[in-house]
Amino acid sequence: MRRNNKKGMLVALLGAVILCAGCATSPPSNPDNICSIFREKKSWYGEAKAAEDKWGSPVAVMMAILHQESRFVHDARPPRSKILGFIPGPRPSDAYGYAQALGSTWRGYQRSTFSYGADRDDFGDAIDFVGWYNNTSARRCQIQSRDSYHLYLAYHEGHGGFNRRSFKNKAWLKKVSHKVSARAQHYQQQLNSCERSLKKRKKFLGLF
């Protein structure tokens, strides 16, 4: 009887671990509200704030870029092309993860920051990558740290492309960049209303 109880407890424990793992990687239930995101994902505010402090890129700007790129889906990939309209074809790039970073760009980030263990499907690593990229955009492209419109253009086109104004005739991309800018402003307004409580919770939990 005692052996059966131990077996039942082990099964329950394994089930809880699996359930928690699913919760850790599932996207936030309300991605349009940054306060709700950080209350649901307990470690995300601390990781986002650490990236802001490290790279000088505002939390709201980085989160707006991640929302645009993946809607916070940890293993997001570009949709496959269609052959003959219905046969799944190759993906247009190897972009992956929260930040939809290309493999080559991610490796550049790893080398630059000595973060060789960083993973594209880890939120803390992904938002640090966005902060690093925005910091590089600020230096190479002369973009202000809160200028989410131009930061997203540089994020999408690359620093060389941005400086060549490769986005000039891409009306669709400018529209998306305006969308990112509007979301960053909206996120910042929301964050202004809840950041004090998030900071108190971070200190209470002793994460940093």
N, C-alpha and C positions, 0 to 999 in steps of 0.2 A: 504493500500500500504506500509505504514511504517512497519507494522507487518510482511509482506512478506519479506521486506529487512532485518529485524532483523533475521528472520528464515533462510534466505539465508546465512547471515554472520555466523550464528551459525553452519550451515552445513559445510561451507567452513573451519571454525576454527577447527571443529572436524576432518575433512578430513586431515588438515595439521598436527594435533596432531598425528593421526594414521600413516601418512606418515613418520613423524619424528621418531616415535617409531620404525617403520620398519627399518629406516636407522641406528638407534642406535644399533640394534642387528644384522644387516646383516654383513657377513664377508667382509673384505676389498676387493676391486676389483682387487688389484694386491698384493697378499700375498708374492710374491717373492722379493719385494722391500720394505725395511723397511722405507725408506724416504717417499715413496708413502703411506704406511700404516699410518704413523703418520700425514701426511698432510690431509688424508681423515678422519681419526678418531681423531677429534680435542683434545680430552682429554687424549688419550692413551699415548702420550709421557710423559706428566706430571706424570701420574700414574706409568708408567714404570720407570721413573727416580726416583720417590719417593721410589719405591721398591729397586732400586739399592742403593740409599743412605742409606736405612734402613738396608739392609741385605748384602751389599757388593757383590752382584751377578750382573755382567754386563748386561745391557739392551739387548745386542745382543744375549747373551747366553739364557736368559729367553725367549726372543721372538722366538728363534730357537726351544726351547722345546715346546712352545705353538703351533708353526706351525706344528711340528711333531705330537703332540697329537690330535689336532682338526682342523688344518688349520683355526683357529680363528672363528669356528662355536660355538656360545654361548651355544647351548643346545645339543652338540654332545654327542652321546652314542655309545658304542661298537655295532657292527652289531649283530643281532640275529643269533643264530645257526639255521640250517635247519633240520627238521625231514622228513625223506624219501626223502630228496633232494629238497623239495619245500614248506613244511609247516613251517611257522615261529615258532621257538622254543624260549627258554629263552635266555637272554643275558648272556655272560660269567661272567660279573661282574656288579656292580652298578656304575662304573666310569661314570662321567658326567661333562659337561661343558668345558670351554676353556682348562683347565688343565687336563681333564680326571682324576680328583682326585677321589679315592675311598671314600665312605661315612665315613668309619672309620678313614682314614687318614685326611680327611677334618675336622672331629670333633676333632682330635688331634691338628690340626693347630688352630682351634678356641679356644680350651682350653689353648694352649700354648701362644697365642697372645691376649687372651681376646677379640677376634673378633667374638663374638657370633652371630652377625647379618650378617656376611660375607656370600655371595652366590656364588656358583660355576659357575653360568651363568653371573656373573658380571666381566668385564674385570679387573677392578682395584683390586678386591678381588683375582681373579685368578692369576694375575701376582705377587701379594704380596705373595700368597701361594707358587709359584715357587721359589721366592727369599728366603722365609723362608726354604723351603725344601733344596735348594742348600746350604744355610748357615749351615743347620744341617748336610748335607753330608760332607761339608768341615771339620766340627768338628769331626764327628763320623767316617768318612771314610778316613780322611787325604787327601782330594782332593783339589787341587788348585782352586780358584774361577773362573779362566778362562779355566779350563780344561773341556770343554764341552763334550768331549768324555766320560770321566769317570763319570761326573756329570749325564749324561743321563742314563748310566748303573745303577747308584745308584737310580735314579728317577724311573726307570722301575722295578728294582729288589728289591727295599727297602734297607735300610741300613744294616740290618742283612744279607740279601741275597748277597749284594755286598761284605761285609766282608768275607762271606763264599765262594766267587768267584762262585756264582751260574750261572754266565754268561759264565763261562769258555768254555763250550761245545755248546754254542748257537751262531753259526756262523751268523744266520739271525739277531740276536740282535746286534752283533758287527757291522754288515753292516749298520743297522739303526743308531747306535751311530756315526759311521763315517759320515753318511749323516747329522746328527744333527750338528756335529762338523764343517763340511764344510759349512753348512748354517750359523752357528754362525760367522764364519770368514767372509763370504760374507756379512752378515748383518753389521758386524763391519766396513768393508770397505765402505759400503754405508753410514752408519751413520757418519763416519768421514767426509763425503762430505756435509752433510746437518745438522748436529747437532747444529752448531752455529745459523743457521736461526730458528731451532726449539726452542732453548733456548730464542731467542729474541721474538718469537711469544708468548711463555709461559709467559714471563714477561709482554708483551704488554697486554695480555688478563687478567693479574692479577690473574691467577689461584692459584699461590703459593707465 
